[in-house]
Amino acid sequence: KEAMSAVEISSKWRAEREAQQEEWDAFSQFAESKRSALETSQEVLRNDLKARQTAWAEQHDLQKEGLTCGEAVVLNVRGSIMRSTRTTLTKVKGSLLASLFNGEHRVVRDPAGRVFINRDPKYFEAILEGLRSAHWKAYSGNEIGLLMAELEHFGISEVYRGAMQSQLRSFHLELDGPVQGYQNQLAALRDGDPSTGIAARYIIFKFSQETTVR
């Protein structure tokens, strides 16, 4: 064989060096991708552990309040943390609210494991209190419509209407010598849509004033 010239030797050496560099670069990219994937997995595990620790702590707090783990529910309502029970949340059978907590529908959870409800926390809290105690907070103006929209969304507006009718009937029975005109107006509200809470309270207020004056 003829001896390789210096130029050929140099060219071959450069080719081998470039090939080795390409192999090294490929290995470096592979190692970097594995390192990045490992860091991502570790971050996911850390977040999961943190969420579980938070959920365990909240469950512990609920247990201290006398609620069992299976019964207690921690809610994240647009950033407002609320606590309730499955009994309260599933009280209205067949409603959307009940279906979210009886296993019929899959719920969305926040990173801490709390059930996430993307609704107005002000009115959702009123709904929880109403279901829990059967006492519904009185609202006026546009707030009546906003509350009714939330009740309609969760399929529990009839419960509120029934409560309003009951409150009107109770008030009517407690009045001392009611005027027939007010009786008729209250009866009309009972037969109609009790969500018109403003009108009901106005009638009651006016009648209270007149009976007080007499």
Backbone torsions as a table, in degrees:
resi	resn	phi	psi	omega
1	LYS	NA	143.5	178.8
2	GLU	-76.3	141.7	178.9
3	ALA	-65.5	141.2	179.2
4	MET	-74.9	141.0	178.5
5	SER	-74.8	163.5	178.9
6	ALA	-59.5	-36.4	-179.3
7	VAL	-66.3	-42.2	-179.8
8	GLU	-65.8	-42.0	178.4
9	ILE	-61.7	-43.0	179.7
10	SER	-64.6	-40.3	-179.8
11	SER	-65.9	-41.9	179.1
12	LYS	-64.9	-40.1	-179.3
13	TRP	-63.6	-41.8	178.8
14	ARG	-64.7	-40.4	179.9
15	ALA	-62.7	-44.3	179.1
16	GLU	-65.4	-39.6	179.6
17	ARG	-64.6	-41.1	178.6
18	GLU	-65.5	-39.0	178.0
19	ALA	-63.9	-43.2	178.1
20	GLN	-63.5	-38.8	179.6
21	GLN	-65.4	-39.3	178.3
22	GLU	-64.5	-41.0	177.7
23	GLU	-63.5	-41.3	179.5
24	TRP	-65.6	-41.9	178.8
25	ASP	-63.2	-42.0	179.1
26	ALA	-62.8	-42.8	178.8
27	PHE	-64.8	-40.2	179.8
28	SER	-63.5	-41.9	178.5
29	GLN	-64.4	-41.5	178.8
30	PHE	-62.8	-45.4	-179.8
31	ALA	-64.1	-39.0	179.5
32	GLU	-65.8	-40.2	179.5
33	SER	-65.8	-39.5	178.1
34	LYS	-66.5	-40.2	179.0
35	ARG	-63.3	-43.2	179.8
36	SER	-64.1	-42.0	179.1
37	ALA	-63.9	-38.7	179.4
38	LEU	-65.0	-43.3	179.2
39	GLU	-63.5	-40.1	178.4
40	THR	-63.2	-44.1	178.6
41	SER	-62.0	-41.3	179.0
42	GLN	-63.6	-39.8	179.0
43	GLU	-65.6	-41.1	178.0
44	VAL	-61.6	-44.4	179.6
45	LEU	-64.1	-40.9	178.3
46	ARG	-62.3	-45.0	179.5
47	ASN	-64.0	-40.6	179.3
48	ASP	-63.5	-43.2	178.7
49	LEU	-63.0	-42.8	179.6
50	LYS	-62.4	-42.5	179.5
51	ALA	-63.5	-41.2	179.3
52	ARG	-66.2	-39.8	178.9
53	GLN	-63.8	-41.1	177.8
54	THR	-63.7	-44.9	179.8
55	ALA	-62.9	-41.7	178.6
56	TRP	-62.4	-41.7	179.9
57	ALA	-63.2	-41.1	-179.7
58	GLU	-68.7	-38.4	176.5
59	GLN	-62.7	-38.8	178.5
60	HIS	-62.6	-42.3	178.3
61	ASP	-62.2	-40.6	-179.7
62	LEU	-66.7	-38.3	177.3
63	GLN	-61.7	-39.9	178.3
64	LYS	-63.1	-28.2	179.1
65	GLU	-84.0	1.1	176.0
66	GLY	96.3	12.2	180.0
67	LEU	-104.5	139.8	179.0
68	THR	-81.8	158.2	-177.2
69	CYS	-60.1	-41.4	-178.4
70	GLY	-70.9	-26.6	-176.7
71	GLU	-89.2	-33.6	-175.4
72	ALA	-73.5	143.2	177.2
73	VAL	-135.2	127.3	175.8
74	VAL	-102.3	127.7	-175.0
75	LEU	-115.7	143.8	171.6
76	ASN	-114.4	101.7	-177.5
77	VAL	-102.7	91.4	-177.0
78	ARG	50.5	43.2	176.5
79	GLY	97.6	-15.6	176.6
80	SER	-91.1	121.0	-178.3
81	ILE	-86.3	123.9	-179.3
82	MET	-128.3	154.6	178.7
83	ARG	-122.6	138.6	178.0
84	SER	-152.1	-168.2	178.1
85	THR	-127.8	158.0	178.4
86	ARG	-64.2	-32.6	178.8
87	THR	-59.6	-45.5	178.8
88	THR	-66.7	-45.8	-174.9
89	LEU	-69.6	-24.4	-179.8
90	THR	-106.9	17.3	-176.0
91	LYS	-62.7	-38.8	-178.2
92	VAL	-92.7	96.8	-176.8
93	LYS	-62.2	138.5	178.2
94	GLY	85.6	-5.3	-179.7
95	SER	-84.0	162.0	176.9
96	LEU	-62.7	-40.6	-179.8
97	LEU	-59.1	-44.9	-179.8
98	ALA	-64.3	-39.8	-177.2
99	SER	-66.4	-23.9	178.8
100	LEU	-72.3	-22.4	-173.6
101	PHE	-121.6	8.7	174.7
102	ASN	-113.1	10.3	175.8
103	GLY	95.2	-5.2	-178.5
104	GLU	-71.5	-35.4	-179.5
105	HIS	-121.1	148.2	176.6
106	ARG	-80.6	130.1	-178.7
107	VAL	-93.3	156.3	175.8
108	VAL	-94.5	137.7	-179.8
109	ARG	-120.5	148.7	176.5
110	ASP	-83.0	174.8	-177.8
111	PRO	-57.2	-22.6	179.8
112	ALA	-89.3	1.4	178.6
113	GLY	89.2	2.8	179.2
114	ARG	-80.9	147.2	177.4
115	VAL	-67.9	125.2	-176.5
116	PHE	-96.6	126.8	177.8
117	ILE	-117.4	115.9	-176.9
118	ASN	-92.0	61.6	178.2
119	ARG	-133.6	171.8	-178.1
120	ASP	-65.9	117.6	-177.0
121	PRO	-63.3	-30.6	-178.6
122	LYS	-60.2	-47.6	-176.4
123	TYR	-83.2	-27.6	176.8
124	PHE	-66.9	-37.3	176.8
125	GLU	-64.3	-38.3	177.4
126	ALA	-65.5	-37.2	178.2
127	ILE	-65.1	-44.5	178.8
128	LEU	-59.4	-44.2	-179.2
129	GLU	-65.6	-40.2	179.2
130	GLY	-63.7	-43.0	178.7
131	LEU	-69.2	-35.9	-176.1
132	ARG	-72.6	-43.4	-171.6
133	SER	-114.7	-6.2	-175.8
134	ALA	66.3	13.2	175.5
135	HIS	-109.6	118.7	-176.7
136	TRP	-102.4	128.3	-179.5
137	LYS	-64.4	139.0	-179.7
138	ALA	-81.5	130.6	176.7
139	TYR	-121.7	163.3	179.0
140	SER	-140.0	169.6	178.2
141	GLY	61.6	-141.9	-178.9
142	ASN	-65.5	-19.6	-177.2
143	GLU	-63.9	-29.9	177.3
144	ILE	-60.1	-46.7	179.9
145	GLY	-64.3	-38.7	179.6
146	LEU	-66.4	-41.7	177.3
147	LEU	-63.7	-43.5	-179.8
148	MET	-63.0	-35.5	178.2
149	ALA	-62.8	-40.9	177.9
150	GLU	-67.4	-42.4	179.0
151	LEU	-62.6	-41.6	178.3
152	GLU	-64.7	-40.9	-179.8
153	HIS	-58.5	-44.1	-177.2
154	PHE	-87.4	-0.2	176.1
155	GLY	72.3	31.4	-177.9
156	ILE	-127.1	22.0	-177.5
157	SER	-65.5	-30.5	-179.4
158	GLU	-64.7	-31.9	177.8
159	VAL	-63.4	-43.2	179.7
160	TYR	-66.1	-43.7	179.4
161	ARG	-60.7	-42.5	178.8
162	GLY	-62.9	-39.8	179.0
163	ALA	-65.2	-41.1	179.2
164	MET	-64.4	-42.2	178.0
165	GLN	-61.3	-42.4	179.7
166	SER	-63.1	-42.3	179.4
167	GLN	-63.9	-40.9	179.2
168	LEU	-65.4	-41.4	179.3
169	ARG	-64.8	-42.4	-179.9
170	SER	-61.8	-44.5	179.8
171	PHE	-63.7	-40.5	-178.1
172	HIS	-63.0	-41.3	-178.9
173	LEU	-69.3	-27.7	-176.9
174	GLU	-84.6	-12.7	-178.0
175	LEU	-68.0	143.0	-179.5
176	ASP	-96.0	107.5	179.7
177	GLY	62.3	59.4	-177.0
178	PRO	-64.6	145.3	177.5
179	VAL	-76.2	139.7	-174.5
180	GLN	-60.4	-35.2	-179.5
181	GLY	-61.0	-42.5	178.3
182	TYR	-71.0	-33.7	176.2
183	GLN	-58.7	-45.3	-178.7
184	ASN	-63.6	-40.6	-179.3
185	GLN	-66.9	-42.0	178.7
186	LEU	-65.7	-38.1	178.6
187	ALA	-64.1	-39.5	178.6
188	ALA	-62.8	-39.5	177.7
189	LEU	-66.5	-39.0	179.8
190	ARG	-64.5	-37.7	-179.4
191	ASP	-79.3	-20.9	-178.9
192	GLY	-97.2	-137.0	-177.2
193	ASP	-100.3	106.2	-177.8
194	PRO	-68.3	-5.3	178.2
195	SER	-67.3	-13.5	176.1
196	THR	-79.1	64.4	-174.9
197	GLY	-65.3	-27.6	-179.1
198	ILE	-63.7	-47.1	-178.8
199	ALA	-63.6	-41.6	-179.9
200	ALA	-61.5	-46.5	-178.1
201	ARG	-68.5	-33.0	178.7
202	TYR	-65.2	-44.2	179.2
203	ILE	-61.4	-46.5	-179.7
204	ILE	-62.3	-42.2	-179.6
205	PHE	-62.8	-47.0	-178.7
206	LYS	-63.2	-42.9	-179.4
207	PHE	-66.4	-38.5	178.2
208	SER	-61.4	-41.5	179.6
209	GLN	-61.6	-45.3	-175.4
210	GLU	-68.5	-40.2	-179.8
211	THR	-68.3	-31.3	177.5
212	THR	-67.7	-42.5	-179.8
213	VAL	-62.5	-41.4	-179.9
214	ARG	-66.0	NA	NA
